[in-house]
Amino acid sequence: MFIDCDGIKLNAYLDKPADNPEKCPLCIIIHGFTGHSEERHIVAVSETLNSIGVATLRADMYGHGKSDGRFEDHTLFKWLTNILAVVDYARSLDFVTDIYMAGHSQGGLAVMLAAAMERDRIKAIMPLSPAAMIPEIARSGELLGLKFDPENIPEEIESWDGRKLKGNYCRVAQTIHVEDAIEKYQKPVLIVHGDNDEAVPYEYSVRFSKMYKDCELVTIPGDNHCYDHHLDMVTDAVKEFMLQQLR
Ligand code: FER
């Protein structure tokens, strides 16, 4: 299934709870940088939500998974425009009651930013190991562990997997102020983060979680960026938080 975003086709997966209720809430789920909607941790979160009566809408973002666009051309602005289109699509579905959002890493950051824009429509959010430090490190002249002059942005940055990322990614990231988005979104937030994360340091979630008005931080002890050790603890945290919201 595809969701149109101004002529860009976004590959998406809509999954309803097994008993196929007439009406139910829906949670949008967004993958991370270089990721996609069929990753193990994304599917696990989706299946957990389906098991407690919540439909899910997993969408591949611009330049990722089976969506249109080239990886090297993706920016946070494009992802945010994508998420606005995904929310509009979710709102157009007759069976949907309340809408929630979850996102992993760069998808977690994108969800934090989009939730501020859609604060009247999104009932709660779950940023998982959110890469919320990207804008500030981009301003200081660092991305993907590579250092550069923040006033003379390189044409290209090489990603972990050897793929190139254009400088526009950095130009966009430098303009974003996560603190403003955090202040704007005053509804419930669950942040989940492994304290041995090799890609996004856990300490950022300690800091950002304190800035939200209503945020719970669940720490996954010893776990890494994609929860290779305790994915069950991640899905338990998601389940418990969502059951609280549904009460
Ligand atoms: C970075 C650190 C983490 C970065 C991106 C990420 C583009 C995103 C990780 C993810 O989404 O899994 O420096 O720069």
py3Dmol code that shows the C-alpha trace and the ligand (Angstrom):
import py3Dmol

protein = """\
ATOM      1  CA  MET A   1       0.000   0.000   0.000  1.00  0.00           C
ATOM      2  CA  PHE A   2       1.210   3.513  -0.760  1.00  0.00           C
ATOM      3  CA  ILE A   3       0.418   6.910   0.726  1.00  0.00           C
ATOM      4  CA  ASP A   4       0.840   9.861  -1.629  1.00  0.00           C
ATOM      5  CA  CYS A   5       2.957  12.753  -0.398  1.00  0.00           C
ATOM      6  CA  ASP A   6       2.919  15.465  -3.062  1.00  0.00           C
ATOM      7  CA  GLY A   7       3.691  12.906  -5.780  1.00  0.00           C
ATOM      8  CA  ILE A   8       6.193  10.927  -3.681  1.00  0.00           C
ATOM      9  CA  LYS A   9       4.898   7.425  -2.972  1.00  0.00           C
ATOM     10  CA  LEU A  10       5.386   6.317   0.631  1.00  0.00           C
ATOM     11  CA  ASN A  11       5.302   2.565   1.172  1.00  0.00           C
ATOM     12  CA  ALA A  12       3.179   1.757   4.224  1.00  0.00           C
ATOM     13  CA  TYR A  13       1.738  -1.150   6.180  1.00  0.00           C
ATOM     14  CA  LEU A  14      -1.655  -0.855   7.865  1.00  0.00           C
ATOM     15  CA  ASP A  15      -2.293  -3.581  10.450  1.00  0.00           C
ATOM     16  CA  LYS A  16      -5.505  -3.900  12.443  1.00  0.00           C
ATOM     17  CA  PRO A  17      -5.969  -5.939  15.641  1.00  0.00           C
ATOM     18  CA  ALA A  18      -6.758  -9.620  14.942  1.00  0.00           C
ATOM     19  CA  ASP A  19     -10.434  -9.326  16.004  1.00  0.00           C
ATOM     20  CA  ASN A  20     -10.907  -6.610  13.339  1.00  0.00           C
ATOM     21  CA  PRO A  21     -12.840  -4.101  15.514  1.00  0.00           C
ATOM     22  CA  GLU A  22     -15.258  -1.685  13.898  1.00  0.00           C
ATOM     23  CA  LYS A  23     -13.434   1.240  15.554  1.00  0.00           C
ATOM     24  CA  CYS A  24     -10.058   1.441  17.283  1.00  0.00           C
ATOM     25  CA  PRO A  25      -7.121   3.773  17.943  1.00  0.00           C
ATOM     26  CA  LEU A  26      -4.166   3.814  15.563  1.00  0.00           C
ATOM     27  CA  CYS A  27      -0.454   4.330  16.137  1.00  0.00           C
ATOM     28  CA  ILE A  28       1.818   5.605  13.361  1.00  0.00           C
ATOM     29  CA  ILE A  29       5.299   4.032  13.578  1.00  0.00           C
ATOM     30  CA  ILE A  30       8.386   5.593  11.947  1.00  0.00           C
ATOM     31  CA  HIS A  31      11.754   3.796  11.444  1.00  0.00           C
ATOM     32  CA  GLY A  32      15.210   5.368  11.821  1.00  0.00           C
ATOM     33  CA  PHE A  33      18.053   6.661   9.608  1.00  0.00           C
ATOM     34  CA  THR A  34      18.921   3.940   6.985  1.00  0.00           C
ATOM     35  CA  GLY A  35      16.048   1.879   8.447  1.00  0.00           C
ATOM     36  CA  HIS A  36      12.665   0.696   7.209  1.00  0.00           C
ATOM     37  CA  SER A  37       9.293  -0.566   8.421  1.00  0.00           C
ATOM     38  CA  GLU A  38      10.179  -4.258   8.365  1.00  0.00           C
ATOM     39  CA  GLU A  39      13.037  -4.091  10.875  1.00  0.00           C
ATOM     40  CA  ARG A  40      12.718  -6.481  13.822  1.00  0.00           C
ATOM     41  CA  HIS A  41      12.196  -3.799  16.475  1.00  0.00           C
ATOM     42  CA  ILE A  42       9.659  -1.886  14.349  1.00  0.00           C
ATOM     43  CA  VAL A  43       7.621  -5.031  13.662  1.00  0.00           C
ATOM     44  CA  ALA A  44       7.783  -6.029  17.358  1.00  0.00           C
ATOM     45  CA  VAL A  45       6.339  -2.676  18.459  1.00  0.00           C
ATOM     46  CA  SER A  46       3.650  -2.938  15.784  1.00  0.00           C
ATOM     47  CA  GLU A  47       2.617  -6.484  16.782  1.00  0.00           C
ATOM     48  CA  THR A  48       2.538  -5.534  20.469  1.00  0.00           C
ATOM     49  CA  LEU A  49       0.185  -2.636  19.760  1.00  0.00           C
ATOM     50  CA  ASN A  50      -2.050  -4.810  17.563  1.00  0.00           C
ATOM     51  CA  SER A  51      -2.271  -7.344  20.419  1.00  0.00           C
ATOM     52  CA  ILE A  52      -3.808  -4.704  22.736  1.00  0.00           C
ATOM     53  CA  GLY A  53      -6.380  -3.471  20.229  1.00  0.00           C
ATOM     54  CA  VAL A  54      -4.409  -0.679  18.558  1.00  0.00           C
ATOM     55  CA  ALA A  55      -4.097  -0.581  14.763  1.00  0.00           C
ATOM     56  CA  THR A  56      -0.674   0.425  13.384  1.00  0.00           C
ATOM     57  CA  LEU A  57       0.471   2.323  10.334  1.00  0.00           C
ATOM     58  CA  ARG A  58       4.174   1.802   9.605  1.00  0.00           C
ATOM     59  CA  ALA A  59       5.469   4.097   6.879  1.00  0.00           C
ATOM     60  CA  ASP A  60       8.799   4.101   5.039  1.00  0.00           C
ATOM     61  CA  MET A  61      10.102   7.673   4.884  1.00  0.00           C
ATOM     62  CA  TYR A  62      11.625   9.519   1.881  1.00  0.00           C
ATOM     63  CA  GLY A  63      14.666   7.686   0.503  1.00  0.00           C
ATOM     64  CA  HIS A  64      14.154   4.694   2.788  1.00  0.00           C
ATOM     65  CA  GLY A  65      12.651   1.210   2.538  1.00  0.00           C
ATOM     66  CA  LYS A  66      10.348   0.851  -0.458  1.00  0.00           C
ATOM     67  CA  SER A  67       9.357   4.520  -0.636  1.00  0.00           C
ATOM     68  CA  ASP A  68      10.280   6.934  -3.412  1.00  0.00           C
ATOM     69  CA  GLY A  69      13.226   9.304  -3.179  1.00  0.00           C
ATOM     70  CA  ARG A  70      16.955   8.793  -2.996  1.00  0.00           C
ATOM     71  CA  PHE A  71      18.619   8.235   0.376  1.00  0.00           C
ATOM     72  CA  GLU A  72      21.227  10.936  -0.356  1.00  0.00           C
ATOM     73  CA  ASP A  73      18.459  13.510  -0.897  1.00  0.00           C
ATOM     74  CA  HIS A  74      16.570  12.916   2.335  1.00  0.00           C
ATOM     75  CA  THR A  75      16.289  15.636   4.971  1.00  0.00           C
ATOM     76  CA  LEU A  76      14.345  16.048   8.197  1.00  0.00           C
ATOM     77  CA  PHE A  77      12.062  18.552   6.419  1.00  0.00           C
ATOM     78  CA  LYS A  78      11.136  15.872   3.852  1.00  0.00           C
ATOM     79  CA  TRP A  79      10.467  13.347   6.632  1.00  0.00           C
ATOM     80  CA  LEU A  80       8.284  15.868   8.465  1.00  0.00           C
ATOM     81  CA  THR A  81       6.272  16.554   5.310  1.00  0.00           C
ATOM     82  CA  ASN A  82       5.948  12.777   4.911  1.00  0.00           C
ATOM     83  CA  ILE A  83       4.646  12.388   8.472  1.00  0.00           C
ATOM     84  CA  LEU A  84       2.075  15.159   7.955  1.00  0.00           C
ATOM     85  CA  ALA A  85       0.804  13.211   4.919  1.00  0.00           C
ATOM     86  CA  VAL A  86       0.710   9.979   6.933  1.00  0.00           C
ATOM     87  CA  VAL A  87      -1.302  11.685   9.696  1.00  0.00           C
ATOM     88  CA  ASP A  88      -3.741  13.047   7.093  1.00  0.00           C
ATOM     89  CA  TYR A  89      -4.118   9.540   5.670  1.00  0.00           C
ATOM     90  CA  ALA A  90      -4.723   8.086   9.167  1.00  0.00           C
ATOM     91  CA  ARG A  91      -7.368  10.757   9.819  1.00  0.00           C
ATOM     92  CA  SER A  92      -9.152   9.777   6.600  1.00  0.00           C
ATOM     93  CA  LEU A  93      -9.692   6.176   7.813  1.00  0.00           C
ATOM     94  CA  ASP A  94     -13.256   5.657   9.082  1.00  0.00           C
ATOM     95  CA  PHE A  95     -12.339   3.089  11.741  1.00  0.00           C
ATOM     96  CA  VAL A  96      -9.748   5.252  13.484  1.00  0.00           C
ATOM     97  CA  THR A  97     -10.567   6.867  16.825  1.00  0.00           C
ATOM     98  CA  ASP A  98      -7.471   8.412  18.490  1.00  0.00           C
ATOM     99  CA  ILE A  99      -4.092   8.724  16.773  1.00  0.00           C
ATOM    100  CA  TYR A 100      -0.739   8.058  18.470  1.00  0.00           C
ATOM    101  CA  MET A 101       2.828   8.144  17.103  1.00  0.00           C
ATOM    102  CA  ALA A 102       5.975   6.129  17.812  1.00  0.00           C
ATOM    103  CA  GLY A 103       9.355   6.407  16.122  1.00  0.00           C
ATOM    104  CA  HIS A 104      12.821   4.923  16.440  1.00  0.00           C
ATOM    105  CA  SER A 105      15.958   7.052  16.503  1.00  0.00           C
ATOM    106  CA  GLN A 106      15.784   9.605  13.652  1.00  0.00           C
ATOM    107  CA  GLY A 107      12.142   8.511  13.390  1.00  0.00           C
ATOM    108  CA  GLY A 108      11.818   9.288  17.109  1.00  0.00           C
ATOM    109  CA  LEU A 109      13.187  12.777  16.550  1.00  0.00           C
ATOM    110  CA  ALA A 110      10.849  13.238  13.572  1.00  0.00           C
ATOM    111  CA  VAL A 111       7.888  12.142  15.697  1.00  0.00           C
ATOM    112  CA  MET A 112       8.860  14.610  18.461  1.00  0.00           C
ATOM    113  CA  LEU A 113       8.921  17.425  15.879  1.00  0.00           C
ATOM    114  CA  ALA A 114       5.742  16.331  14.057  1.00  0.00           C
ATOM    115  CA  ALA A 115       3.847  15.895  17.348  1.00  0.00           C
ATOM    116  CA  ALA A 116       4.437  19.565  18.141  1.00  0.00           C
ATOM    117  CA  MET A 117       2.900  20.507  14.778  1.00  0.00           C
ATOM    118  CA  GLU A 118       0.019  18.034  15.211  1.00  0.00           C
ATOM    119  CA  ARG A 119      -0.393  18.538  18.968  1.00  0.00           C
ATOM    120  CA  ASP A 120      -4.191  18.846  18.699  1.00  0.00           C
ATOM    121  CA  ARG A 121      -4.440  15.557  16.777  1.00  0.00           C
ATOM    122  CA  ILE A 122      -1.885  13.231  18.383  1.00  0.00           C
ATOM    123  CA  LYS A 123      -2.919  11.853  21.763  1.00  0.00           C
ATOM    124  CA  ALA A 124       0.488  10.650  22.998  1.00  0.00           C
ATOM    125  CA  ILE A 125       3.921   9.824  21.536  1.00  0.00           C
ATOM    126  CA  MET A 126       6.589   7.171  22.054  1.00  0.00           C
ATOM    127  CA  PRO A 127      10.060   8.235  20.870  1.00  0.00           C
ATOM    128  CA  LEU A 128      12.284   5.122  21.060  1.00  0.00           C
ATOM    129  CA  SER A 129      16.013   5.875  21.435  1.00  0.00           C
ATOM    130  CA  PRO A 130      15.277   9.248  19.773  1.00  0.00           C
ATOM    131  CA  ALA A 131      18.167  10.864  17.901  1.00  0.00           C
ATOM    132  CA  ALA A 132      17.076  14.208  19.328  1.00  0.00           C
ATOM    133  CA  MET A 133      20.657  15.486  19.438  1.00  0.00           C
ATOM    134  CA  ILE A 134      21.019  15.584  15.613  1.00  0.00           C
ATOM    135  CA  PRO A 135      20.186  19.322  15.268  1.00  0.00           C
ATOM    136  CA  GLU A 136      22.590  20.427  18.009  1.00  0.00           C
ATOM    137  CA  ILE A 137      25.479  18.243  16.861  1.00  0.00           C
ATOM    138  CA  ALA A 138      24.882  19.390  13.250  1.00  0.00           C
ATOM    139  CA  ARG A 139      25.216  22.994  14.485  1.00  0.00           C
ATOM    140  CA  SER A 140      28.429  22.114  16.318  1.00  0.00           C
ATOM    141  CA  GLY A 141      29.902  20.478  13.182  1.00  0.00           C
ATOM    142  CA  GLU A 142      29.422  16.767  13.667  1.00  0.00           C
ATOM    143  CA  LEU A 143      27.241  14.104  12.061  1.00  0.00           C
ATOM    144  CA  LEU A 144      27.644  10.328  11.920  1.00  0.00           C
ATOM    145  CA  GLY A 145      30.790  10.648  13.993  1.00  0.00           C
ATOM    146  CA  LEU A 146      32.435  12.849  11.335  1.00  0.00           C
ATOM    147  CA  LYS A 147      33.642  16.368  12.146  1.00  0.00           C
ATOM    148  CA  PHE A 148      33.301  19.349   9.776  1.00  0.00           C
ATOM    149  CA  ASP A 149      33.190  23.144   9.804  1.00  0.00           C
ATOM    150  CA  PRO A 150      29.529  23.982  10.606  1.00  0.00           C
ATOM    151  CA  GLU A 151      29.856  27.240   8.622  1.00  0.00           C
ATOM    152  CA  ASN A 152      31.237  25.439   5.532  1.00  0.00           C
ATOM    153  CA  ILE A 153      29.102  22.371   5.192  1.00  0.00           C
ATOM    154  CA  PRO A 154      30.583  19.590   3.033  1.00  0.00           C
ATOM    155  CA  GLU A 155      28.873  18.707  -0.282  1.00  0.00           C
ATOM    156  CA  GLU A 156      28.514  15.129   0.903  1.00  0.00           C
ATOM    157  CA  ILE A 157      28.855  13.143   4.104  1.00  0.00           C
ATOM    158  CA  GLU A 158      29.531   9.412   4.007  1.00  0.00           C
ATOM    159  CA  SER A 159      27.096   7.331   6.013  1.00  0.00           C
ATOM    160  CA  TRP A 160      27.932   4.235   8.093  1.00  0.00           C
ATOM    161  CA  ASP A 161      26.997   1.880   5.288  1.00  0.00           C
ATOM    162  CA  GLY A 162      29.067   3.768   2.690  1.00  0.00           C
ATOM    163  CA  ARG A 163      26.084   5.554   1.185  1.00  0.00           C
ATOM    164  CA  LYS A 164      26.424   9.297   0.638  1.00  0.00           C
ATOM    165  CA  LEU A 165      24.281  11.948   2.262  1.00  0.00           C
ATOM    166  CA  LYS A 166      24.109  15.418   0.712  1.00  0.00           C
ATOM    167  CA  GLY A 167      25.059  18.518   2.679  1.00  0.00           C
ATOM    168  CA  ASN A 168      21.438  19.665   2.547  1.00  0.00           C
ATOM    169  CA  TYR A 169      20.688  17.102   5.253  1.00  0.00           C
ATOM    170  CA  CYS A 170      22.980  19.070   7.547  1.00  0.00           C
ATOM    171  CA  ARG A 171      21.728  22.499   6.403  1.00  0.00           C
ATOM    172  CA  VAL A 172      18.198  21.469   7.335  1.00  0.00           C
ATOM    173  CA  ALA A 173      19.162  19.822  10.634  1.00  0.00           C
ATOM    174  CA  GLN A 174      21.018  22.947  11.769  1.00  0.00           C
ATOM    175  CA  THR A 175      17.794  24.998  11.628  1.00  0.00           C
ATOM    176  CA  ILE A 176      15.780  22.716  13.924  1.00  0.00           C
ATOM    177  CA  HIS A 177      15.259  23.537  17.605  1.00  0.00           C
ATOM    178  CA  VAL A 178      14.075  20.446  19.415  1.00  0.00           C
ATOM    179  CA  GLU A 179      13.454  22.375  22.654  1.00  0.00           C
ATOM    180  CA  ASP A 180      10.661  24.381  20.951  1.00  0.00           C
ATOM    181  CA  ALA A 181       8.928  21.174  19.847  1.00  0.00           C
ATOM    182  CA  ILE A 182       9.275  19.684  23.336  1.00  0.00           C
ATOM    183  CA  GLU A 183       7.721  22.761  24.908  1.00  0.00           C
ATOM    184  CA  LYS A 184       4.792  22.705  22.462  1.00  0.00           C
ATOM    185  CA  TYR A 185       3.823  19.068  23.042  1.00  0.00           C
ATOM    186  CA  GLN A 186       2.315  18.818  26.509  1.00  0.00           C
ATOM    187  CA  LYS A 187       0.524  15.476  26.197  1.00  0.00           C
ATOM    188  CA  PRO A 188       1.911  12.144  27.497  1.00  0.00           C
ATOM    189  CA  VAL A 189       5.317  11.025  26.195  1.00  0.00           C
ATOM    190  CA  LEU A 190       7.123   7.706  26.693  1.00  0.00           C
ATOM    191  CA  ILE A 191      10.836   7.663  25.887  1.00  0.00           C
ATOM    192  CA  VAL A 192      12.549   4.255  25.846  1.00  0.00           C
ATOM    193  CA  HIS A 193      16.356   4.054  25.576  1.00  0.00           C
ATOM    194  CA  GLY A 194      19.060   1.403  26.122  1.00  0.00           C
ATOM    195  CA  ASP A 195      21.846   2.689  28.361  1.00  0.00           C
ATOM    196  CA  ASN A 196      24.549   1.099  26.175  1.00  0.00           C
ATOM    197  CA  ASP A 197      23.427   2.732  22.907  1.00  0.00           C
ATOM    198  CA  GLU A 198      26.359   2.995  20.475  1.00  0.00           C
ATOM    199  CA  ALA A 199      24.605   5.344  17.997  1.00  0.00           C
ATOM    200  CA  VAL A 200      22.623   7.755  20.172  1.00  0.00           C
ATOM    201  CA  PRO A 201      23.998   8.254  23.693  1.00  0.00           C
ATOM    202  CA  TYR A 202      21.457   7.400  26.422  1.00  0.00           C
ATOM    203  CA  GLU A 203      22.269  10.635  28.312  1.00  0.00           C
ATOM    204  CA  TYR A 204      20.431  12.679  25.669  1.00  0.00           C
ATOM    205  CA  SER A 205      17.169  10.956  26.585  1.00  0.00           C
ATOM    206  CA  VAL A 206      17.767  11.680  30.268  1.00  0.00           C
ATOM    207  CA  ARG A 207      18.087  15.367  29.369  1.00  0.00           C
ATOM    208  CA  PHE A 208      15.242  15.594  26.832  1.00  0.00           C
ATOM    209  CA  SER A 209      12.816  13.554  28.947  1.00  0.00           C
ATOM    210  CA  LYS A 210      13.165  16.091  31.767  1.00  0.00           C
ATOM    211  CA  MET A 211      12.220  18.919  29.401  1.00  0.00           C
ATOM    212  CA  TYR A 212       8.782  17.466  28.566  1.00  0.00           C
ATOM    213  CA  LYS A 213       5.801  18.415  30.742  1.00  0.00           C
ATOM    214  CA  ASP A 214       4.556  14.820  30.973  1.00  0.00           C
ATOM    215  CA  CYS A 215       7.251  12.296  30.105  1.00  0.00           C
ATOM    216  CA  GLU A 216       8.253   8.899  31.404  1.00  0.00           C
ATOM    217  CA  LEU A 217      11.730   7.530  30.579  1.00  0.00           C
ATOM    218  CA  VAL A 218      12.125   3.758  30.579  1.00  0.00           C
ATOM    219  CA  THR A 219      15.772   2.642  30.620  1.00  0.00           C
ATOM    220  CA  ILE A 220      16.664  -0.686  29.041  1.00  0.00           C
ATOM    221  CA  PRO A 221      19.692  -1.835  31.042  1.00  0.00           C
ATOM    222  CA  GLY A 222      22.743  -2.742  28.968  1.00  0.00           C
ATOM    223  CA  ASP A 223      20.893  -2.575  25.685  1.00  0.00           C
ATOM    224  CA  ASN A 224      22.067  -1.100  22.372  1.00  0.00           C
ATOM    225  CA  HIS A 225      20.468   1.045  19.677  1.00  0.00           C
ATOM    226  CA  CYS A 226      18.195  -1.618  18.178  1.00  0.00           C
ATOM    227  CA  TYR A 227      17.547  -3.588  21.400  1.00  0.00           C
ATOM    228  CA  ASP A 228      19.429  -6.774  20.494  1.00  0.00           C
ATOM    229  CA  HIS A 229      19.286  -7.952  24.133  1.00  0.00           C
ATOM    230  CA  HIS A 230      15.959  -6.880  25.653  1.00  0.00           C
ATOM    231  CA  LEU A 231      13.442  -6.127  22.913  1.00  0.00           C
ATOM    232  CA  ASP A 232      10.818  -7.692  25.195  1.00  0.00           C
ATOM    233  CA  MET A 233      11.451  -4.932  27.759  1.00  0.00           C
ATOM    234  CA  VAL A 234      10.853  -2.331  25.052  1.00  0.00           C
ATOM    235  CA  THR A 235       7.570  -3.879  23.961  1.00  0.00           C
ATOM    236  CA  ASP A 236       6.499  -4.299  27.619  1.00  0.00           C
ATOM    237  CA  ALA A 237       7.102  -0.575  28.207  1.00  0.00           C
ATOM    238  CA  VAL A 238       5.151   0.334  25.059  1.00  0.00           C
ATOM    239  CA  LYS A 239       2.305  -1.975  26.063  1.00  0.00           C
ATOM    240  CA  GLU A 240       2.043  -0.635  29.624  1.00  0.00           C
ATOM    241  CA  PHE A 241       2.161   3.011  28.497  1.00  0.00           C
ATOM    242  CA  MET A 242      -0.469   2.480  25.795  1.00  0.00           C
ATOM    243  CA  LEU A 243      -2.783   0.572  28.147  1.00  0.00           C
ATOM    244  CA  GLN A 244      -2.598   3.588  30.481  1.00  0.00           C
ATOM    245  CA  GLN A 245      -3.585   5.890  27.613  1.00  0.00           C
ATOM    246  CA  LEU A 246      -6.500   3.641  26.616  1.00  0.00           C
ATOM    247  CA  ARG A 247      -7.983   3.551  30.143  1.00  0.00           C
TER     248      ARG A 247
END
"""
ligand_1 = """\
14
FER
C 24.075 10.804 13.877
C 23.743 9.917 14.902
C 22.580 9.133 14.797
C 23.235 10.895 12.765
C 22.102 10.110 12.658
C 21.778 9.240 13.675
C 22.878 11.798 10.592
C 20.569 8.443 13.490
C 20.455 7.177 13.872
C 19.232 6.394 13.569
O 18.222 6.936 13.092
O 19.253 5.168 13.804
O 25.195 11.563 13.944
O 23.624 11.765 11.773
"""
view = py3Dmol.view(width=600, height=400)
view.addModel(protein, "pdb")
view.setStyle({"model": 0}, {"cartoon": {"style": "trace"}})
view.addModel(ligand_1, "xyz")
view.setStyle({"model": 1}, {"stick": {}})
view.zoomTo()
view.show()
